[in-house]
Amino acid sequence: MQICFTPGLWVSWVWSGKLKVIRQKGREMISQKKKWIGLLFVLSYSPTFAQFSEPVLKTSQRGLRYQEIVVTAKSSVESCFVFSCTTKIVPIRGLLWLPEKSASQLKIVVFSHGAQGPTPSRPTGLDPDQAGLVGEYFRKGYAVLMAYRKGRSVNDLPESEVSADDVESNSCNADLRAGVKSATADLKAYLQLLSTRSDLDTSSILLMGHSRGGATSLAVAAEGYPGVAGVINIAGGWMSPYVMWGGNAGSVCNPAFNPVLFEDIGNKLNVPVLSLYGSNDPFFNVEHIKRNLSFLGKRASADYLIVEGADHRAHLGAARPIWETKQTTFLQLIGHR
């Protein structure tokens, strides 16, 4: 059992004085002669509880080894009373998939998923051996952490990456910067926990993410998080220039947010990046993709491949040989070859 304390500041003003009743033009008015006596600060703590257990090694139906990894994250639901606001601490769960133990520490890929969609959803398709590019790294002998954020993890609250309103988190009215901050905090919580493990090489972590997870991975890398060696960004971006769910499909929606975010990332990013997109991505057209990627590579290597005909999933198809060449160069740059 872990107890998490959230500080709140209570301010109490103590006053004394005399009440004088004044009748004026048929109205009663009350005035108070106030005398300041003191300013009282009371530091209060509101405990919240999260139940944890040591990771247990389990075996999937297909015979693959994994552990459930539980970390704490700040809830997007905030309760306030007078001068004090309390943010609950909620558990979020990731799955760490472990290949057969090698003689040395395992290299690790930390994978971040995309947006949660209109409503929170439980993780599905957890087996990394069936999960596209990240599955390829698992088969190469990497440990793979599927780092589920709020809205995709298992908890008792309606969570999103922006607000308690799950649909609003994907609307044009959402506080997008708050969403990025929330997502990066969740990812860093997993990375912090991984740093305590002796069986993983956390001095050279490969971040990989799809869609909103790609943007999250880039943002964490740009912060210079210790041990992050590089990023594979698959169809990354925080918000489509078009409405993603419901509403007026195709209408312009925060078209400048991704370029601003990518420019901010590019100004700080010091590790290599390899990006993969599809030319038929319904959320990001080629012009938008190239504009975002143009901001990367200012301070470190940044290569990309836009697969002709591929959609938001960026399936490689006939472009696989080109990707393999770029991927080999990228892995050499981060010291994984």
C-alpha positions, 0 to 999 in steps of 0.5 A: 500500500502506498499513501500519496499526499497532496498539499493544499494551502488554506488561508484564513483571515481573522477579523473583528469589528463592530456592526453598525446598522444604518438606515438610509432612504428606507434601506438597511445597510450593514457596514462592518468596521474591520480590524485585521488580526492575523493571517493564518496558514494551515498546510493540509494534506489530503491522502489518497491511496493506491494499491501496489504489488511487486511485479509478478512474472506471468505467461500469456496464452501464447507462452510469452513472459510478461509483468504488469507494471503499475505506476501513479499518475495525477488524475485529470479530475480535480476537486476544489474547496475554497482555497485548496484543490486536490488532485487525486493520484490514480494507478496506471498499468503498463505491460512489460514483455520479457524475451528469454533472459540473456547473459547481459542486461536487456535492451528495452523499447518503451512503446506509447499508444495513440489517442484514447478515442472518444471514450476510455478503453481497456488495453487490447492486443497486448501481445507485442509479438503481434504489434507491428514494428514494436513486435519486431524489436521483441523478436530481436530480443528487446524487452518491450514496455507497453506504456498505457497512459490515462484513458487506456489503462485500468482505473476507476475514474473517467480519465482523459489526457486533457479533462474529465470530459473524454470527448472534449479531450479530442475536440477543438476546444481542448487545452492541448498543452495540458494534454501533452503535459499529462501524457509526458508525465505518465510516460516519465513515471514509467521510465522512472520505475524502469530505472530501478531495475537491474535486469534492463539496460536503462542507460540506452532506452529506445522510445517508440510511439504511434500517433499521439504516442509518437508526439509524447515520445518526442516530447519526453526525449526533448526534455533530455530524460536520462537514458533515452537514446533515440525515438522511432516516431510512427505517424506522430502528431498530437492533434489532427488539423481536422476534427477527429471524432464527430462534429464537422468532419473536415473543418479546420481544427488547431492547424498550427498546434502540431507545427508549434509543438514540433518546433519546440521539440526540435529546438531542444531535441538532442537524440536521433529520430527516425519517423515513419508516415503514410501518404494517405494518412487521413489525419495528417496530409503530406504537406502537414507531415513535412512541415512538422518534420522540418523542425526536427534535426536541428540538434541531432539526426532526424530521418524519415520515410513517407510510405506511398499509399499507406494510411495512419498505421503506416504499413511498410509494404513494398517500402520495407527494404528502404525502411530497413536501411534507414532503421539500420543506420538509426540503430547504429547512431544510438549504439544498438547495433 
